[in-house]
Amino acid sequence: MLRLTSIVLLLSLSFSLFAAEDSTLPDIGDASSTGITPAEEKQLGSSLLRWLRQNHLINSDPIIQSYIHSLGYQLVANSEESSQPYTFFVVNDPSINAFAAPGGYIGIHTGLILTSESEDELAGVLAHEIAHITQRHMTRTYQSAKRHHLATAVALLAAVLIGQNVDQLTEAALVTATAANAQLQINFTRANEKEADYIGIKTLANAGFNPKGMPAFFERMQKATQLYSERELPEFLRTHPVTVNRIAESRSRARTMRFQPHKQQSVYAYIKARVKVNSSEDIKQFIQQYKQDRNTEKNTSVYNYTLAIAYIKADQATLAEKHIQPLIKKNPESLIFRIAQAQVQQLQGQTKKAFNNYSAMLRLYPYSHIITLYFSEQLLETGKANTAYNLLREYTRNRTPDNLILKRLSQAANKLGKEAEAYLYLAENEYLNGNTHTAINHLTSALKNVHEDYYLTSRIEARLKQYKEMALKEKK
């Protein structure tokens, strides 16, 4: 039974807000009279992501994050505008939801990942959202948000795109959000959704996914509406049903698409396992229930992996090792299996084995975001702060660090007595987490602790100037 408590489907969340000329709805912007630049879109999207982090809504599991990023870019490479930069992320929310935000930011809820039944379906969600961005279907919404101060604009986007109750919304923004949602109910089934289906299916096929995954997901959602009475039906499905015609059109389109299945082995099922384990509030109860439901998981490898990472979360290394060993024996090169193995080794106090394991993985996958995070954690736990620091600094020279890397780098610098650097990295982490004023305070502390280092001083001052300018934009 699908629990559709706050449902905003992939086919709905990236929407058009084009009112008819005789509409009595409040004017929320004229696409022909108000422009929005790519830089402004980027700022809106990045600010929304920071808001989500600030409100603890972003899934921070490095393996899940890396998977969604990889899957998204596999589709982007086969889309109509592959040069557009994208940021893919997972929102910790049990509702079935996905959305496209300004600047190529695409979010997908954990509830939708768990509801999907194949990687083709999940890819269909992302392909649909990518199409909304390439076709610029969200221009009206972006322009509506642009009318407000940045903080209010981001709150407005969060309210309209993600369905969050946002306290920061002003009365004017609430009027805009109300108008947007009212017009949303009129337009969801119109040309933009049809176009996103059409282009998304083509992208799926070009990327080597079965294009039938998209209509299959639609059909399952349509059947889910039959579980509710008209009174109980969620608002979205009551006003924007997944129609038989839409399913038929997407299925017909999918049948015309030829595709060459990609040969790379998918880790989709293991990602779903991680989402399940991470979502469990009582890990011991989860393990007990999962073992009782053994027959529902026919894939032995997925069953073993689920229990392995669950036992790691429960700090039961011996039981975790029992379930990870068969997987390692079967596929010793699997990165997600090797990381679980190294975590088990660390829990068992086999520090050297864990160190050698991570080192070997890093030689195979240089500058891997996943390995860098797990390896640096192991190094810091075992008193090898200098090695962790060098590992993380090398990563930042070759890759753009995210908030997780910056937090770990701050920890390493602090352990080495590099106070100014520690404050700088902590400030950058706090900024990416939406805490601009906290970041400014950390930079002020960094300046007080820097000693005759012109380069570091200049870097801190540049960041301080940037964050102060952002604080002014965020101010209501």
N, C-alpha and C positions, 0 to 999 in steps of 0.2 A: 504494500500500500504506500503510495507516494504521499508524503506529508508536505502539502503545498500551502503552507501557512502565510507566506509573504511572497507570492510567486510573481516574478518578473522574468519572463523567459528570454532566451537568446534572441528570438524573433521579435522581441518587444522593446528591449531596453535601449537600443540605438534607434532613435525614432525621428520622424519629421514633425515639425510643428508649424505647418503651413495652413493658416486659417483661410477660409473662403472670404471673398470680398465683403459679403454681407454679414459676416460673423459679428455677434454682439460681444464676443470675448474681449477682454482688455488687450490693447496692442502690446505685443511682446517683442517688437522689433521688425524692421523691414530689411530683408536680406539684400535688397538692391540699393538701399541707402546707407547702410552701415557695414563697414568692412572690418575684418579681423585678420591680422597678419599671422603668419606661421609662428613668429616669435611670441605673440600674445597667446596663441593656442598652446604653445609649449609651456608657457608660464602657468596657464590655467590648469593644464594636465598635471604638471609636476607639483603644483600647490595642492591639487586634489589628492595626489598620492601621499604627500606629506601629512595632509589632514587625516587620511585613513590610518597612517602609522601612528599619529598622535592619539587617535582614538582606539588604538590597539586592535585594528581590524585586519591588518595585513598578516598573512601566513608567512612566518619567517623560516620555515623548514627549508634549508638550502637545496635539498634534493627535489622537493616539490617545485620550488622556485625555478631551479635549473631546467626541469622537465618542461614546464609551461613556457618558459622562454625559448627553449629549443623547438618545441612543437609549433609555437607561434611563428618563429622565423622560418621554419620549413615551409609554412604556408605563405608567408610574406614574400619569400623568394620566388613564388609561383603566382603572385597576385599581379594586378594590373599596374601597380605603382610600387615596385620593390625598393625604390630609393627613399621612400618615406621612413623616417626613424620610428620605431615602435618600442613600447615598454609593456611587457606582459606581467601580470601579477595575480595572486590568488587572495581573495577576501575570505576571512574566517566568518562564514555565515551559512547556516543550514538551509536557507531559502534557495530556490532554483532561480539563478540570476546570472546574467552576464551583461556587460555594458562597454561601450566605446566612449572614451572621454577625449577632450581636446588634446592635440599634439601627438596623437598615436598611442595614447594610454588605453590599454584594454585589460579589464578586470573580469575575473570569473570566480564565482562563489564556490566554496567547498561543497555546498549542497548540490550544485549542478554536476560537479565531478563525480560525486557519489551516485547521482541519479543516472548518469550516462552508463551505457552498457557495453560500449566499445570505444576504441580510440577514434574510429571513423566518426562516431557521433560527437565526441568531444572536439575533434578537429572541425566538425561542421559548425559548432558554436563559434569557434574562433574565426573561421573563414567568413561567417556571416558578419561578425563584428568588424573584421578587416575591411570587408566590402563597404560598410557604412562609412568608414574613414576615407577610403580611396574615392568614393563617390560624393564625399562631403555632405552627407545627409544631415549632419548635426549643426550646420552653420547657424541656423536660427537660434538654437539653444545657446551656442557659444556667444552670439551677439547679445542675447538677453542677459547672460551672466556678466558680460563685459560692462554693462551699464553701471554696475555696482562697484564698491571698493573690493579689493581682492579677497579679503576674508569673507565678505558677504557673498561674493561671486562663487567662491569655493563651497560655501555652505549651501547655496542654491543648487549647484551641480550635485552635491551629495544628496540633497533632498529629492531632486528630480530623477537622477540617474540610478541611485542606489536605494532609494526608499528609506533613507535614514531620517529620524526625527532630529532636527538640528536647532539648537537653542539660539544660535547666532543670527538667525534670519530676522531681518527687519520687517516692518509692516509692508514696505514697498516690495521687498523681495518675496514676501509671502503672496502678494497679489500676482507677481510674475509666476511664482511656482504654481499657484492655483490655476492661472490661465494656461500654463504649459501642460499641466496634468489634464485639464479639461479638453484642450485641443488634442492632446495625446490620445484620448479615448476616441476621437473622431478619425484620426489619421493612421493608426497602427496598421490597418489592413490595406492601406493605399500603396501607391507606386513605389515608395522607397523600400518598404519591406519586400515587395516582389522583386525589385531590382537587386537587393542584397542577397535574396535567395538565389537568384539567377547567377550572379557573379560568384557568390560563395561556392556554389556547386562546381562551377568551372575551376575555381582555385583548388578545391578538394581533389578533383581529378588530375589536375596538372601536378599536384604535389605527391601523387601516388596513393591517395586515400580513396576508399570506396565512396563515390558521391551519394550512394543510397543511404549513407549514414545520416544525412540531414533530414530527409523525409521520414526516416525511421524514427528519429527523435520526435519530430512533429507529431507523428501518429500516436506514439505512446503518450505524449502530453494531451492530445485530443481525447484519448480514451480515459485519461485520468479525470477529465471533467465530469465523466459519468458517475464518479464516486460521490458527487455532491448534489444536494438539492439546489434549486435556483437560489434559495435564500443563503445557503452555506457557501456557494461558489465564491472563490476569491474575486475581488473586484476586476482584476485584469482579465481573467478568463470569462467573466460575465459580459464585459464590454468589448473585448477583443478575442473572440474565440479562435482557436486553431481550426480553421474551417476545412471541410472536406475538399473544397476546391483548391485551397492552398496546398494541402497534402498531395492532391492529384497532380497539380502543376509541377511541384518540386520533384515528385516521383517520375513524372514524364520526362522532365529535364535531365534527371540523373540517368535515366535509361539510355539517353543519347550520348552520354559521355564515355569515352574510352579512357582507361587509365592503366598504368603499369604499376602494380603494387611495389612499394619500396621493400627492399630485402632486409633492412636493418631490423633486428629483433626489438620489439616494443617493450617498454617497461611500464606501460599504462596500468596493468593490473597491480603492479607493485606500488605505484603512486597512489592508487585508490586505497591500498592497504595502509600506507602511511597516513593518508587523510583520516581514515577510520581510527587508527591508533592515536593520532594527535588530538582527535576530537573527543576522545574518551576522558571523562572527568574522574572516573574511578577505574584505574587500569587493572586492578585485580578482578573487579567485577567483569570488566570487558573480556579478560582472558578466560574466565570461567564460562561466560556466555558463548564466546567464540568456539571454545572446545566442545561445548554441548551442541552447537550448531555445525559440527564438523561436516555433515553431509551436504550443507549448502555451498561449500567451497570445494569444487571438483578438482581444481588445479592444486596438486600436492605442493608444488614449489611456492605458490602464493600463500598457501596455508602455513608452510614452514616459515616463510619470510614474515608473515603477519605476527606469528607467535614470537619469532626471534626479536623483532623490534619492540614488541610489547613487553617481553621479559627484560629487555635492555632498559626500557622506561621504568620498569618496576625494580631495577637493580638486582635482578636475579640472573647472574652471569652464567651459572652452570646450565640452567634450563635454556637460556638464550643460545649457548654454544651447541646444545643438542640439536637445535633447529637450524642453525646457520651452517653447520658443518656439511650436511648433505648438499646444500646449495653451492658451497664453495667447491666441493668435489666435482659437481656437475658442470659448473661454469666458473673456473678460477679467475677469469679475466673481468668478470662483472664488477663494475665500480660500486654499485649499491650493496652488493654482497660483501665485497672486501671492506667497505667502510663499516658495515655491521660487525664483521669479524674483528676489525681493529678496535671497535668500541667494546666488544666482549673481552678482548685481550687486556684492554685498559682496566675494565672493571675487575678482572681477575688479578690485577697487579703485575701482569706481564708487560711491563713498560717497554722493554727493549723490543719485544716482538711487535708491539703496536707501532713503535717508532719505525722499525724496519718495514713494516707493512705500508705505512703512510708514505715513507720515502720511495718505496718501489712504485706505488701508485702515481706519485708526483713525477717520477721519471717517465712514466707512460703518458701522463696527461699534464704537461707543464702549464702552470698558471691556471689550473682548474680552480674555479671559485669554490666548489664543494670540498675538494681535498684541502685547500688552503685553510678553510674555516675549521674543519674537523682536526686537521693536523696541528694548527696553531693552538687550538683548545687543549689538545693532548700535551703539547710542549709547555704551555703555561701551567698546567696541572702538575707537571713533573719537574718544575723548577728550571726549565730551559727557556727563560724569557728572552735571552739574547738570540737564540736560534729562531724563536717565534717572531721576534722583531724583524730579523733579517728576511725571513720568509715572507712576512706581510709587506715589508717595504719593497721587496722584489716584485711582488704581485702588483703593487700600486704603480710601479714604473712601467708595467706592461698592460695593465687593465685599469678601467675606471672603478674605483672602490665604491661599494654600496655602504649602507649604514652598518651592516653586520661586520664587514671588514674593518671599518673605521673604529667601531667599538672595541674589537679585538686588538687593534693596533694601539689604541689608547691604553688598554690594560698592559700590553707589553712594554710600552714606553714608560709607564708609571712604575712598573717593577724594576726598570733599569735606572730610575732616578732622572729620567728625561722629562721633567715636569712641564716645561713649556710645550713640548711636543704632545705630551699626554693631554694637556688642556686643549690644544689645537684640534687633535683628532676627536676628542670628546665633543668639542663644539661643532665640528662638521657632522658628527653623528646626530647630535641633538637637532641641528638644523634640518637634516633629512627626515627626522622624526616629527617635524612640525613645531619644534620648540625654539623659535627664533630668539626670544629674549634670553632664554637659558644659554643658548649658544653665544650670544653677545657677552654674557657674564663670564663664560669660560674663556673667551678670547681676551677679555680684560685681565683675567688671571694669568693667561699665557704670556701677555706682554710684561707683566710684573716679574715673571720667572725666567725670561729669556736673558742670556748672558753673552753679549758681544758676538752675536750671530746675525750678520746683516741679512742673509738670505731668509732665515727663519723669521726675523722681525718683519721683513717686507711682506712675507707670506701671511703672517698673522694680521698685519695692518690692512692688507688687501681684503682678506676675509671679513674683517671687522667692518670695513666700509660697505662691502656687499650686503652683509646681514643687517646693518643699520638702514640701508636703503630699502631692503625688503620689509623691515619692521614698519617703515613709514607707509609702504603700500598696503600692508595688512591692516593698518590702523583704520578703524571705522570713522 
